[in-house]
Every structure is written in C-alpha cells, then in structure tokens.
C-alpha cells in the first residue's frame, strides 16, 4: 500500500463543549449525488447545564480531496428531523478540500445557540464525479475477527440528495 497518514492535533481545551456523534470508530463512507448534503443535529445545553452557547468551529470528515464544500450552521430548528428548518446563522464557510480526513473549520463569527434549542451543521458537497462521499459511523463486521457497533441514535445524522428529502443515517 502507498498510503501515508498525518495527524495535526489542537489543544483539548480549545472549546468549552464539543458536540459530535461517534459510536464505534467503525468509519465507512456514505455517498450522495453532487449537490447533496450531510447534516448533524444537536441540542444545546446537554453537556454542562442549560445555558446559551457560542459555536466557534465545526468539524467534518471528508473521504476525498478536491471536493467543493459549503458549511452552514442553522439555529432554532422548527423540526429536528429537517436540518434546514431553522435560521441560517452566520456566514457559510466555502472551499475545496486539500486532503481527505477530519478537518476543523473555525467560524469567523461564532454563532449563538440558545439553551435547549436544536441547531444543525449542514455540509453541501460538489465533486468531480457523479457522487461525493463523507465518512459516516456505521455498524459492520470486518471478516470474522473484528466488528464495529454504532451507538448513535435516530434523529442525529442525515443525508440528502440534491433534489430529495433528508434521510436519517441511523437507518442505513
């Protein structure tokens, strides 16, 4: 194999709270057509008592380089099963992935999320083939020697094709 890995870590205390779903470390990819989106939905105030928070950065796990992305945070979701049912908050982040892997994007202006409300991070992708992929935590068996069990729940992570409705990735 001609694969190389590089890791660049930030300080553990860069942010007061971290919102993510990672149930098994059994990372696979999930694809949508060009122009499709991925999203995670979170509720503020679940980690450290109920208080408003500032979202200062978002993370994403890209499976390829050369993918155009648009990242938008939505606050005050009306329907947590519809990641874009809230208000777009702050400026969208756009760019092209230089490498595959996990990346952190610092927001120029942190987004205020009111305690106890739903917010989402929506990533829309455009690639160089008919579909684009992102890493997604999934349950699976790798031969007969190791298995991964995803512990995420319904209503957390979603995917949508460019003309479709949101699909809950828990059901995949």
TAUR-V650486 format. One record per pair of residues at least 24 apart in sequence whose C-alpha atoms are under 10 Angstrom apart, sorted by the first residue. I is the first residue (numbers start at 1). J is the second residue. Records with the same first field share a line. If there is no record, write none. Layout:
BEGIN
I->J, J
END
This chain:
BEGIN
5->101
6->101
7->101, 102
8->102, 103
10->104
14->56, 57
15->54, 55, 56, 57
16->47, 48, 53, 54, 55, 56
17->44, 45, 46, 47, 48, 53, 54, 55
18->47, 55, 57, 58, 59
19->43, 44, 46, 47, 55, 58, 59
20->58, 59, 156, 157
21->136, 137, 150, 151, 152, 153, 156, 157
22->136, 137, 138, 150, 151, 152
23->137, 138, 139, 148, 149, 150, 151, 152, 153
24->137, 138, 139, 140, 147, 148, 149, 150, 151, 152
25->136, 137, 138, 139, 148, 149, 150
26->135, 136, 137, 138, 139, 140, 141, 142, 147, 148, 149, 150
27->61, 134, 135, 136, 137, 138, 139, 140, 148, 150
28->63, 133, 134, 135, 136, 137, 138, 139, 140
29->61, 62, 63, 132, 133, 134, 135, 136, 137, 138
30->63, 131, 132, 133, 134, 135, 136, 137, 138, 159, 169, 172
31->63, 130, 131, 132, 133, 134, 135, 136, 159, 160, 161
32->124, 125, 126, 130, 131, 132, 133, 134, 159, 160, 161, 162
33->125, 126, 127, 129, 130, 131, 132, 133, 160, 161, 162, 163
34->67, 68, 124, 125, 126, 127, 128, 129, 130, 131, 132, 133, 161, 162
35->68, 69, 70, 123, 124, 125, 126, 127, 130, 131, 132, 160, 161, 162, 163
36->123, 124, 125, 126, 131, 132, 133, 159, 160, 161, 162, 163, 164, 166
37->69, 70, 71, 122, 123, 124, 125, 126, 132, 133, 134, 158, 159, 160, 161, 162, 164, 166
38->71, 83, 121, 122, 123, 124, 125, 133, 134, 136, 157, 158, 159, 160, 161, 166, 167, 168, 169
39->71, 72, 73, 82, 83, 84, 120, 121, 122, 123, 124, 156, 157, 158, 159, 160, 166, 167, 168, 169
40->73, 80, 81, 83, 119, 120, 121, 122, 123, 155, 156, 157, 158, 159, 168, 169
41->73, 74, 75, 77, 80, 81, 82, 83, 84, 118, 119, 120, 121, 122, 155, 156, 157, 158
42->75, 77, 80, 83, 116, 117, 118, 119, 120, 121, 155, 156, 157
43->75, 76, 77, 80, 113, 114, 115, 116, 117, 118, 119, 120, 156
44->113, 114, 115, 116, 117, 118, 119
45->113, 114, 115, 116, 117, 118
46->115, 116
49->115, 116
50->114, 115, 116
51->113, 114, 115, 116
52->112, 113, 114, 115, 116, 117
53->110, 111, 112, 113, 114, 115
54->109, 110, 111, 112, 113, 114
55->106, 107, 109, 110, 111, 112, 113, 119
56->105, 106, 107, 108, 109, 110, 111, 112
57->104, 105, 106, 107, 108, 109, 110, 111
58->93, 103, 104, 105, 106, 107, 121
59->102, 103, 104, 105, 106, 121
60->101, 102, 103, 104, 105, 121, 123, 134, 135
61->100, 101, 102, 103, 104, 133, 134, 135, 136
62->97, 98, 99, 100, 101, 102, 103, 125, 132, 133, 134, 135, 136
63->97, 99, 100, 101, 102, 132, 133, 134, 135, 136
64->97, 98, 99, 100, 101, 127, 132, 133, 134, 135
65->96, 97, 98, 99, 100, 101, 127
66->95, 96, 97, 98, 99, 100, 126, 127, 128
67->95, 96, 97, 98, 99, 100, 125, 126, 127, 128, 129, 132, 133
68->94, 95, 96, 97, 98, 124, 125, 126, 127, 128, 132
69->93, 94, 95, 96, 97, 123, 124, 125, 126, 127
70->94, 95, 96, 122, 123, 124, 125, 126
71->95, 105, 121, 122, 123, 124, 125
72->120, 121, 122, 123, 124
73->107, 111, 113, 119, 120, 121, 122, 123
74->111, 113, 118, 119, 120, 121, 122
75->111, 112, 113, 114, 117, 118, 119, 120, 121
76->113, 114, 115, 116, 117, 118, 119, 120
77->117, 118, 119, 120
78->117, 118, 119
79->118
80->117, 118, 119, 120, 155, 156
81->154, 155, 156, 157, 158, 166, 167, 168
82->120, 155, 158, 165, 166, 167, 168
83->118, 119, 120, 121, 122, 155, 156, 157, 158, 159, 166
84->119, 120, 121, 122, 166
85->119, 120
86->118, 119, 120
87->119, 120
88->119, 120, 121, 122
89->113, 119, 120
92->122, 123
93->123
94->123, 124, 125
96->125, 126, 127
100->134, 135
101->134, 135
102->134, 135
120->156, 157
121->157
122->157, 158, 159
123->159
124->159, 160, 161, 162
125->162
131->161
134->159
136->169, 170
137->169, 170
138->169, 170, 171, 172
139->170, 172
END
